[in-house]
Amino acid sequence: MVPAEAIEALGLSYGKLPAGSAAGGAGGPFESRPLHLSISWKTWKYSGEIRVAQPKRLPVILLGRSDFFQDFVVRFTWHKAPPEFNLDPVAKAKA
């Protein structure tokens, strides 16, 4: 799930997305809407639906889909200011 502000930075409008559904988190309930897209990073590609949280309700991008974590190892570097994270592709076993 991504904040509406993240897609607006790309020139997309939350208000123009299809109707959504209820979502929730530590800050309480909010609406999320679907967005179909294709993205790539190095050799990794994703094409499908993500959810976009209504404006001013989600301050960060949430990663948590099993397909993402099956393809990447995420390393957080908390001691840096600001903290950083790096994505390392997972080595796939050859069948």
N, C-alpha and C positions, 0 to 999 in steps of 0.2 A: 504494500500500500504506500502511496506517495501523497504528500501534501498537495493541495491545489496550487499553491505558490510555485512548486517545482515545475508543473506543466505550463503554468502561465509564463514562466521564464523562457519557455520554448515557443511561445506564441500561441498556445492553446488556451481555450477558455473553459473553465469548469462549468459555467452556465450553459454552454452549448453541448455538453455531454448528455447521453441518454439518461433517463430517470434512473435513480439508484435505489439503494436499500439501506436499512439501518445497519450501523456498525457501532463499535464501542471500544473504549479503552479506559485507561486510568483516569482520564479527564471527563468521562461520562459518554453518553450516546452522541452519535453524529451520523450524518448521511455519507455514504460513499457511492461513487458512480463508476461505471465500467469505461475503460479506454482500451481499444484494440491498437496494438502497435508492434513494430519490429525493431529490435535493438541488437547491436553486436558490440563485442569488445574482444579484440585480438581474434582468436578463432572461435570464440563462444558466440552463439546466436540464440535469440529468443524471439518468437513470434506468437502473440496471443493476447490475452486480456490481463490487465492489471486493474487495481482499484484505486480510485483517487478520492481522498478525504476532502470533505467540504472545507472551504477557506477558514483559516485561523483555528483549526481544530487539531491538527497533527503537526508538531514541530520538526519531525524527522522522517526520513524514508525508512520504512520497515522492511527488512529482508527476512524471509522466513519460509519461502516455498521450498519443498524438498528438492525440486529439480535444480534450484540454484545451489543448494548446499551439497548436492551430489556432484556438481561440476567445479566448485571452488572451495578452497580452504581460506578462511578469512582470518587475518592476523591483525589484532588491534595493538597500537602503540600508544598507550595511555599517558606515558610520561612526557610526550611532546606537547607543545602548546601552539596551536590547538592539537588535540589528539588526532591520530591518523589511522587509517586502516588500509591494508593491502590485500589484494586478491591473487591467490596463486591457483592456477588450474590444477585440478586433480589428475594424476596420472591414471589413465584408463588401462585396465588389463586387456590384453588382446585375447580374443576367444579362439 
